[in-house]
Amino acid sequence: MEKVLDFLNRLRINNNRPWFEEHKSEYKAALETFNSFTEKLISGIASFDSSVKNLTIKDCTYRIYRDVRFSSDKSPYKTHMGAFVSPKGKGSGYSGYYFHIEAKGSEYIGGHILSTGIYRPAPIVIKNIREEIMLNGDEFQKAIDVASGFKLDTSDALKRIPAGFPADSPYAEYFKLKDYFLIKFVDEAFIMSDNLLENVVQEYKKTFAFNNLLNKVVDYAHEENL
């Protein structure tokens, strides 16, 4: 990942089209490195989660070009790279495994992360997730607990418990969440390790129960809409 981090770090302080075009070959080399890792990551995750076994790099990765139409920040390029390994691909609405690295000093997330879960689920999905927690909160909590080293992200939540969900539930705070994902920040030494792929796969394996639970809910929500 040295090529990737080096390029992203320099891009952050030279985020303009002339510099990018001048260093296009370096970008392509960094992208090739990241894509090669992603291809192996898909296979590694598929070894314990068969729902992602037929994915391609294109299904899981994102363009480096920013959509600046509605942003006050007109920087043309992202200073991070990420891969979201999820059933049917990154735009499917399913929960999945997200690998993210970013330049030093970037404020997109604030560091390198491993994450598993679902971001901005559709209204019917989020309603069903809350109902699943209401009915089977112990199982949901157990899926969180077995993912040692990860924590449930609670940074974006409603101020009040949504109507129809019990305020006296031991899992009441989970009803407030708008997203449901586990997160683990990792340092540069982790990213630069020769055993990065094996380490990432082992970490994600801890989150399989959580991911599987969420995707059962997504499947149920889709069936309801048929």
MOTA-V647500 format. One record per pair of residues at least 6 apart in sequence whose C-alpha atoms are under 7 Angstrom apart, sorted by the first residue. I is the first residue (numbers start at 1). J is the second residue. Records with the same first field share a line. If there is no record, write none. Layout:
I=J ; J
This chain:
1=33 ; 191 ; 192
2=192
3=30
4=30 ; 34
5=103
7=27 ; 30
8=79 ; 80 ; 102 ; 103
9=103 ; 104
11=79
12=79 ; 103
15=75 ; 76 ; 77
16=75 ; 76
35=57
38=57 ; 83
39=57
41=197
42=52 ; 53 ; 85
43=53
44=201
45=201
46=52 ; 53
48=205
51=87
52=85 ; 86 ; 87
55=89
59=89 ; 90
60=83 ; 84 ; 85 ; 89 ; 90
61=82 ; 83 ; 84
62=82
64=77 ; 78
65=76 ; 77 ; 78
66=76 ; 77 ; 78
68=74
79=102 ; 103 ; 106
80=101 ; 102 ; 103
81=100 ; 101 ; 102
82=98 ; 99 ; 100 ; 101
83=98 ; 99 ; 100
84=90 ; 96 ; 97 ; 98 ; 99
85=96 ; 97 ; 98
86=94 ; 95 ; 96 ; 97
87=94
93=121
94=118 ; 215 ; 218
95=117 ; 118 ; 211 ; 214 ; 215
96=116 ; 117 ; 118 ; 211
97=115 ; 116 ; 117
98=114 ; 115 ; 116
99=113 ; 114 ; 115
100=112 ; 113 ; 114
101=111 ; 112 ; 113
102=111 ; 112
111=185
112=185 ; 186 ; 187
113=183 ; 184 ; 185 ; 186
114=183 ; 184 ; 185
115=181 ; 182 ; 183 ; 184
116=181 ; 182 ; 183 ; 207 ; 211
117=180 ; 181 ; 182 ; 211
118=179 ; 180 ; 181
119=179 ; 180
120=178 ; 179
121=179
124=221
125=218 ; 221
128=217 ; 221
129=217
130=175
133=140
137=171
143=209 ; 210
144=210
146=206
147=206 ; 207
148=206
149=184
150=182 ; 183 ; 184
151=182 ; 183 ; 184
152=181 ; 182 ; 183
153=181 ; 182 ; 183
154=177
156=177 ; 178
157=176 ; 177 ; 178
158=176 ; 177
160=176
161=167 ; 175 ; 176
162=175 ; 176
166=172
190=196
